[in-house]
Amino acid sequence: MTEEQKTQQDSHQIGPPIIICNKVNKWFGDFHVLKDITLEVGEREVVVVIGPSGSGKSTLIRCMNRLEEHQEGDIIIDGIRMGNDIRNIASIRREIGMVFQQFNLFPHLTVLQNIILAPMQVRRMPRAAAEKRAMELLERVGIPEQANKYPGQLSGGQQQRVAIARALAMGPKIMLFDEPTSALDPEMIKEVLDVMKELARSGMTMIVVTHEMGFAREVADRVIFMDSGRIVETGTPEHFFVNPQHDRTKLFLSQIL
Amino acid sequence: MTQDKSNVYFDDIPSRPAPVTERGIIAWMRENLFRTAFDTILTLGGLTLVIITIVSSIRWAVTGANWYAIIFNFRSFMVGRYEPELEWRVALAAILVMFFAGMAIRVWVNQIARLLLGVIAFLLLMVLVVPQIIYSTIDVPPNYFSVGNITMTSGQDTFSPLPRVSFLAKSGEIVTLQLASEQIKSDDALANLHGFMDLPTRQLWNEAVDRVELIAERNELEDLLARDLTEPIPIFTAEQREYQLEQLERMTIPDPIIEQYDLNNIVVQVNVLDGSTLQPLGEPVTLTSPEDIATFTIPADGWYILEKVQVSPEDTDGIALLTVTGVHPMLRSLSFTNYLETEDGQVIENQFVDTYVRMLDDYRVVRAVPQIDGEEVPFVVITQHQYRGTRDLQTYLRIYAAPFLQRISGGLTILLLVGVAGYGVAYLLQRTRGEKTTSQYSAWYLIALPPVIWILVAGVSVKGVLNISLVLAAVTFVVFIYYIGMAYGRTYQTIATLIIGSFFMMGVPLIVFDGYGYGLLALFNLFIWLPASIGFLAGSSQFGVREIQEIRPMLLITGGIMLVLFLAPAILTTSGILDTNQTYSDWFLRTSNQRNWSGLLLTMMLTIFGIIAAFPLGIGLALGRRSNLPAIKYICVLYIELIRGSPFITVLFFMQLLIPLINADFADIPNSIRALIGVIMFSAAYLAENVRGGLQAIPPGQAEAARALGLSGWQITMFITLPQALRIVIPALVGQFISLFKDTSLVAIVGLIDLTGFVNTMVIQTEFIGTRAEGLFFITLIYFVFSYLMGYVSRLLEASGSGSTRKL
């Protein structure tokens, strides 16, 4: 085993649970979206959530940073219990970065301003330090030359990479990805997935909702299959793609692969 | 033969320019204006409408309108009854604005600079060179004076030619007098008379015109009646014919006017006297035939008297017409002078004086009209000595255009040059300090401009400074409470602090400093309490974000500033160092009486400060309406719906008439300020709805992304949703501002004399009765220029920054 492979594996050593969901239930009106979700995600673990649309994948990860409110059960992030206390929510959000399907960049700010806004306002980082860090992150996602453009001037793939950099700028422990490549042209999906793979290799805890099975197979430590608000099956990618147990999973995989 | 269907082209096709589609003006017109029959009808119809409108307005402006109303009242249109001795401060404010405009063009809109340079050069040419060219190339229209012993009647008035009239003349000008010959050969010639005429001449002209018209009418009727008999189909029925014959009977043509009055059949003696010494300039000249010309050269600037009498036959009621040059109509106006030294060494300072203005070239004199035997010699006043007859373009240019351009030349030249200077200064700054710094400077200049304008126009009173001190104290109080909230969170001690603090701010002034002089203080404190509570809530939501040690110095600083700002005025007034009762103090900048604000000044003050105050208020209302707190939400909804449900004029009447009835103290607020408050209240409600529309157009993903980044609710509003919402609604906002600008004209109805109000005032002056159309025409131009500029700035704003690349 070479040195490089070794450090890679070390950085991928899954640590103690950082996200704990215990019997989480959520309703939209009368519609029961999440049903008794129980899930633990360890530090540095990469979890890919797949499932048909409407199965509650997005809602689950949106509950993890309180973009949606769950009604029953506990969500504990890095030891902090998600409740109605504003201060808890604020400190949880500071630890969790999120990337959206529609990028949700701020169109009135330049790329650089998009990235430095939250560190300066929330973390009270001085402008110079924030800009330095922003440029490092842009370097990391491969588009430092676009720093002073507006989001509207970038391609979809570039925009999504900016969105990743923006989330990383807060120095989160956990990254949530909500179908990050679904709105992209096929040509651009790869450049975003490459950034995500690099991120996974660096030891970031990630929960990724996606339909990119190649990505799941290559990067995921664990794959979770959800259907109608339930976790139907969970396991390593090998187990999942080679030998799925549940009929629903088999059906889904047969349709998608 | 087989054909391979999967061809692969390896040769790259080189790019080439797009084909030329321009095929000249005819093709363009055919494509755009006359594509179909319907298009053609629309084009021609539209064109006809435009041409009719333009041609008829120009014809009216050139041949019908009396522009002296505008020239003469120009100052009133601009500043109205504003204290003349403080007028320089308004001028200074205008100069500061123009300087900013110049800077802004260099910094933000450089691409139109060359076009503007052309416009400026054109305007300077118009006001500085064109009048001089007109003066030197176009002759003054002829003047006609009458001489004689005759007494004429017109209706109930009787009048006769004046033996003496006084007039203003400049050194070197030549006065010539001559018996009119061509003009009195026939009634037709008399009716064609055009120029300035005195009252008897005008009577002759009127009678001649009437007679000529009557003859024409009679001829026409006779012609018709003759044709009626000869033509196969009769024109009239028998009844009609009888009636028409009766009419013809009644049309008795009077004797020719020139014969009636026996025109120019007398001997006339004329002379010109010096206005102050009453000495004749030369021997009297006797005019017996049109060949005789009396010529007098004016030795020095000032008043002169034209003496014209009938010498023979002595007792007959004769009348003669004189063609006169070098005597021009004038107006007397009450005008303000800062400093003036009269001929006899008397010094006039800061007073209103009678000024005599020669209308044709704006030559002004403040010396009184000459007197003979203790009686004023009537001067050639424009109301008596009016222009009659046809007026062609040249005459128009000479008697109206040139004096008007000359009237505005001074102010316009200074303003334009200041604008150019602003541009130059910005250019130099960009060279020496860099573009970013320059645009920062310009932004600071823009922010400082409104308070500076207010201070210059309104002046600074002791009371005003104390007021501002209190407002600042209130603001620091809010910040102070914010830090308290931040330091101690939501605990009962801080709620107690808040209550005690607000009681202190609200109650103490009323109890201790009752002589302070504010009836409004309690209300004013209400405005502190609410923001302070919000500040506290905002601060307490930040609880724990920063260490208490970090906040403590901020608490001390804000608390200290607050106490100083709050207590200093109280101490200064109660100890008698400052006298609050001195309303119009000369301290620093003398305060102007805000009830005197009028004209364009009032319009602009209402607009500028209406916008500046309504803008944040409107945003606050929009945010309040979207708030989750029911109390705030429903107060905002109630306010917005109430105001939007009532006409603007009602709000203005409410402010002007009802507010003083509610509390007599409010009557102390000048009416212009009450109108301003009405404008602000009204616009804020509409602005709020516009801004709310913009906020609703922001996709929810924006706020979600911001929340996911950990930004708080206020931060999301300030940095994410509000900036985007405002950019979306720029067109609506500017439309709102433009309509605010134009709606200020409604204050005319509640008795304020703004631009529109002044037109109503102008037509009351005896000299300018019936000149409403001229006034409205003029103010329309002013309103249009400013509205257009606002729209232009709006389009620039929309395209700036991320506006050109916007994509959500």
Interface residues (C-beta under 8 A of the other chain):
Chain A: N65 L67 I86 R87 A90 R93 R94 I96 G97 M98 F100 Q102 N104 L105 F106 P107 H108 L109 T110 L117 A118 Q121 V122 R124 K149 Y150 P151 G152 Q153 A163 R166 A167 M170
Chain B: S541 F543 G544 R546 P699 G701 Q702 E704 A705 A706 R707 A708 L709 G710 L711 S712 Q715 F719 I720 P723 Q724 R727 G801 S802 T805 R806 K807 L808
